Amino acid sequence: MGQKIHPYGLRLGIVTDWKSRWYSEREYASQVNEDHAIRSYLQSQLKRGAVSRIDIERIGTSKVQVDVHTARPGVVIGRGGSEADRLRSGLEKLTSRVVKFNVIEVQNAELDASLLARSVADQLEGRVSFRRAMKRAVATALKAGAEGVRVQAAGRLGGADMGRREWYLEGRVPLHTLRADIDHGKATAATAVGAIGVQVWVYKGDLLPSASTSREKIAAEARLAAGGPAERRRSAKSRAEAAAGEAGGRRLIEAGGGKRLVEAGGGKRKPTGKRLIEAGGGRRLTTSDAHDEFEVARDEAADIMETGAIVTHAPAQEDFVLEAPEAVVPEAVTPEAVVPEAVAPEAVVPEAVAPEAVAPEAVVYEAVSEAVVAEVVVPEVVEPSAAEPSGAEDEGGA
């Protein structure tokens, strides 16, 4: 047999606080009865005030503070505070003490169990179907952000001759978890066929973290204070995989997880002709690979500079290479002077070749290879320029 207990009283001192805050040894019984009379008086006077709860705090022996939590503070206060003054006067006559009356507005009424129960009871009194009223209350709480809701109604539901109990549950309501923030409320609907009791449980989440989480948080704060990394806590799935030894290495992932083959783009070439694209846009180039590629490119550039070869492309002819003969280099000019002559044909005119002997076809890349070689190799053209530099310069100036 399950023993029922109030969810609020079970969690007193853990996640909930007392609704009556005072201490007395000799007048305990009389003060408890007085608290009950105060709550009964306010609930009877504020039937349409949407009262969630009433907190009572005693200050000494001559003063009482009453806090009314309501979703309609304007109804409780009244026009110009007239209703609040009337309620305060009634409480002072009831308790024979000075009463401080406070009205506190409930911020999220859709998650308040007492207000939800009162709403269902009002609908039952208005002859609304009990199933529709209960389902509407569950949907309202879940839409407001509750993690679980349970609504129960007991009595002659639907005007039946025999009373019964029905309830609807959505989400989860862990009644045995002490750190769970569960709000409980109840109300009574006075219908034509009799009284119908309504109870509502609303689970809003856990207030106190688990012991392991607290220890990990303390350890992370200690590492940060010492200048080390915080080491965030991994997810439950990652911890389970690590414990089972199934945690793999680096994987290629996509939007749906795993690998994906695409026709275009970078990545690794597969034997089938398709390419494998990693998350992030293909394989990354490491520092060593980049250095190796740079060395190869530099060696190729040095070889071209030493041989003085130029690869050109003619629009209507096949590719050909203009090469400087090795026999001409030591006789006419030094190897250092050959490089600019072969690489930059524009510079050949003023430096090594007289303007009269240079044909216009030698400067153009599309010229035939034999003609260019003949113009560059002629010894008679090179010798006068070296022997008579002044005359060449005069002729060039002319």
ZISUL-V231418 format. One record per run of one state. SS is the DSSP state (alpha for helix, beta for strand, coil for the rest). FROM is the first residue (numbers start at 0). LEN is the number of residues. If there is no record, write none. Layout:
BEGIN
ss=[SS & SS]
from=[FROM & FROM]
len=[LEN & LEN]
END
This chain:
BEGIN
ss=[coil & alpha & coil & beta & coil & beta & coil & beta & coil & alpha & coil & beta & coil & beta & coil & alpha & coil & alpha & coil & beta & coil & alpha & coil & alpha & coil & alpha & coil & beta & coil & alpha & coil & beta & coil & beta & coil & beta & coil & alpha & coil & alpha & coil & beta & coil & beta & coil & beta & coil & alpha & coil & beta & coil & beta & coil & alpha & coil & alpha & coil & alpha & coil & alpha & coil & alpha & coil & alpha & coil & alpha & coil]
from=[0 & 6 & 10 & 11 & 12 & 15 & 16 & 19 & 21 & 27 & 45 & 50 & 59 & 62 & 70 & 72 & 77 & 78 & 95 & 97 & 105 & 108 & 111 & 112 & 125 & 129 & 144 & 147 & 155 & 156 & 159 & 163 & 171 & 179 & 191 & 193 & 206 & 210 & 225 & 235 & 244 & 260 & 262 & 267 & 269 & 274 & 276 & 286 & 307 & 309 & 312 & 319 & 322 & 325 & 332 & 334 & 343 & 344 & 351 & 359 & 362 & 368 & 377 & 378 & 387 & 388 & 397]
len=[6 & 4 & 1 & 1 & 3 & 1 & 3 & 2 & 6 & 18 & 5 & 9 & 3 & 8 & 2 & 5 & 1 & 17 & 2 & 8 & 3 & 3 & 1 & 13 & 4 & 15 & 3 & 8 & 1 & 3 & 4 & 8 & 8 & 12 & 2 & 13 & 4 & 15 & 10 & 9 & 16 & 2 & 5 & 2 & 5 & 2 & 10 & 21 & 2 & 3 & 7 & 3 & 3 & 7 & 2 & 9 & 1 & 7 & 8 & 3 & 6 & 9 & 1 & 9 & 1 & 9 & 1]
END
